[in-house]
Amino acid sequence: MAKKFNALAGVEPLNLVAMPKPQKTVHAHFRLINCLFSNELSAQADIADNVDRSALDSGAVGDNSIFWKLCTEQFNRGFPVDSVDGPMFADTLHFSHPTIDSHHEHVQPGN
């Protein structure tokens, strides 16, 4: 429809460049697990389920909750220098597994 209006108005169509979607890799899964099981987020998880009716009605739960906003921030930007876990916590592989260790590509949660 926009093409028809632009043609009638004599306006050249814009050449919009689509932003590439971020690639989800095995690394992102380990980074998310690190964020979810960090000491800092576990302290927030204790209060995450304490939801009353007004919080449900106002949409202050789910992705709008403090817990998930903090998780998103730490996943995207890493942990603050003064955090309990330290700035490199999300980028560290915290365990060994024979299948993962023998895989040709090593897990790097920061990627």
N, C-alpha and C positions, 0 to 999 in steps of 0.2 A: 504494500500500500504506500509506503514511504517513497518507493521508486516512482510511482505514478504522480504523487504530489510534487516531487522534485522535478520530474520531467515537465509537468504543467507550469511550474514556477520558474523553470529555466535554471535551476540550481544544480551544480555538479555534485554527484554523490561523494561523500567522504570515504577515503580509503582507510578504514579502521583496521588496526592490527590487533588481532586477538592475542591476549596475554597467554603464554603457555601455562598449563596446569602444572603444579608441582608434582614431581614424580614420587610416587609412594614406593619405597623400597623396604627391604628387611631392616635396614638401619633405622627407619622411622619407628618401627614397632618396638625396637629395643629402647629407643629414646623415650617413647611414651611410657613404657613399663618403668623405666628409671624415674620418670617424673611422678608417676602414680604411687610408687613405693618409696619415695623420698621421705625422710623424717619430717620435713617441713609440711608436706601435703598430708601426711598421716595425722598430724595434729589438727589440720583443718577438716579432715574427714570425720573426726569425732563429732563435730558440730554440723556437718553437712546434712545430716538426716533430721535435724531438729527443725521441722518445717510446720508452720501453722497455716490455717486456712487463708489468712490475708496474704501470706507470701505466695501461696498457690494462685490466688486470684490476681495478684499483681504481676505474676510472671517472674518473680525473683528467685526461681529455682531452675534447675536444669543448667543450660549454658549461660544463664544470667547470674548464677550463684557465685559467691566469692571463691568457692573451691574450684569450680571449672574455669573461672577467669584466671586464677593463679596457675592452674595446670596448663592452660593455653599459653600464658606468658612464659612459664618456665620451659615449655616445649619449644616455643618459637625463639626465645632469646637466651635461654640458659638460666642458671641459678645466679643470684646476686653474689658478689664477693663476700659479703658479710652473712650469707645464709648458713644454716646449720650444716648443710651437706657440702657446701663449697661450689664454686663456679663450674667445675668440670664434672660434677656428679652425673648430669644427663648424658654426657659423652663417654662414659666409662662402661666397659663390659664387666659386669660384676660376678660372673660365674663362668665355669667351663662346661662344655657339653661335647661329647665325642663326635656327634654328627656335625655340629657347627664348627668345631675345631679342625675337622678334617676337610671341610669345604674349601674350595680353591679361593674363595673371596672372604676375607676376614670382615667381621662385623665392625663397623665404625659408626656408633650411634650419632655422631655429630654430622654425618652426611645425609 
